[in-house]
């Protein structure tokens, strides 16, 4: 099973960016956490991060026919990007949305998730653990459909 994990803008700044909100763990620690979680599920994972909306759209499109599903933390693009939503819908791969924090407990503009409209589940406010839960949920769905 091959799963693509996409992280959006500023996720690469974990540990530096607003540690009172996002904690002190770094992006490299998140990558290792995701790899370990995937390994524990016997799943192959590729991790992609970009601050560019177009690069994220390109990566989603390139996943078509190569991956079984997508875990996506589109970060700020969650609330603004119809282009990423359309890309997820176009490839029609099962997708799970992840957020390190709980957007519904933050600013009002964070309460709308365009990305979530193309995802069958969302894990928010669980920190790194949200990725483990998302991978597990995605794997279960893919196995159920096989």
N, C-alpha and C positions, 0 to 999 in steps of 0.2 A: 504494500500500500504506500503510495506516494502522496504526501501532503505538502502544499505550499503554504508557508507562513509569511504574511506580508505585514510589515510595520511602516507606518507613515511618518509624516514630518515630526521632527524633534525627538522621536523615540531614541535616536542615536545619542541624544544629550542626557540620557538618564544618568543620575548621580550628580549631575551638574545643574540641570534645570529644575528649579523649584523643588528642592528636596523635601520641603515641608508638605508638599502635595504628593510627589512621586517617589519619595524615599531616596536612600543613598546608594542603592545598588545600581551598577552601571549597565550599559547596553550589552557589553561583552558577557556580563553575568546573566543577563536575560537570554542571550543566544545559547549559552551553555545549559541553562535551565530547560529551554525548549528542546535541545538535542537530547538531554537525559530523559525528559518526559516522553519524547517520541520513541526513544530506544526501549523504554520500559513498556511501551505499547506494541513493540515490534513493528514500528512504522518508520518509513524513510521520510525525512523532512528536509526541505530546502527553505532557507530563511533569506528573505529579501527585505531591505529597508531603503526607502527613498524619501527625500523631502519634496520630490517633484510629482505632481499629479499625473502628468503625462507618462512618466516612467512607471508609475503604479498601474495605469491603464494598460500600457504595453506589456507589463509582466503578467497581468491577469490574462490578457489575450494569448500570450505565449504559453500559458498553462493548459490551454485547450488540447485535449488528446494526450497530454503528458502527465497530468496529475489526477488523483482521485477526488481531491477536495481542497478547500482553501480555508485557512484561519486568517482573519484579517483584523488588524488594529489600524484603522485608517487615521487615527488620531484626529487632528482638527478637520481633515477632509471628511470625516464622518458627517459633519453638520453642513457641508457645503457642496459636496461633489456628486452631482448627477452623473458626471462622466464615469466615475468609479462604479456607481450603482449600475449604469448601463453596461459596463464591461462585465461585471459579475453576472448580470442577467444574460448577456450574450453568450458567455461560455457555458452557462447552465451547469456549473459544478456545485455540489453541495458546499455551503460556506457557513462559517460560524464567526460572529463578531466578538471581539475582545476589547475591553478597556481596562487599563490598570486602576483607574479611579471610577467612581460612580458618577457618570455625566448628569444624571437626574438630580444630583445633590449639589451641582455646581451652578454656573451662570445659566440664565434662561436659554441663551442661544445654543447651549450644548444639549438641550433636551430633545432636539430633532435629530434623528439618525436616518439619513438617506441610505447609508450602507446596509443598515438593518433590514431594509425593505427587500433585500436579496439574500438574507441569511435566515437559516431555520432556527438559530439559537443565538443567545448573547450571554456572555459572562463579563460582568462589570463590577468593579470595586473590590476585586480579589487579589490585586497585585499580580505577581508572576503566576500564582496558582490558577488564574483564569485561563492561561494558555494550556496548562495540563488538562483542565476540565474541558476546554474546547477541543483539544486533540482527542480526548476520550469519547466525547459526544460525537464527533465527526467520524471516528473509526467505527463506532457502534452503528451509526446510520449507514455507512458504506457497506459494512458486512451484512447488515439486514437486507440491503437491496441486491446483494450478489446472489 
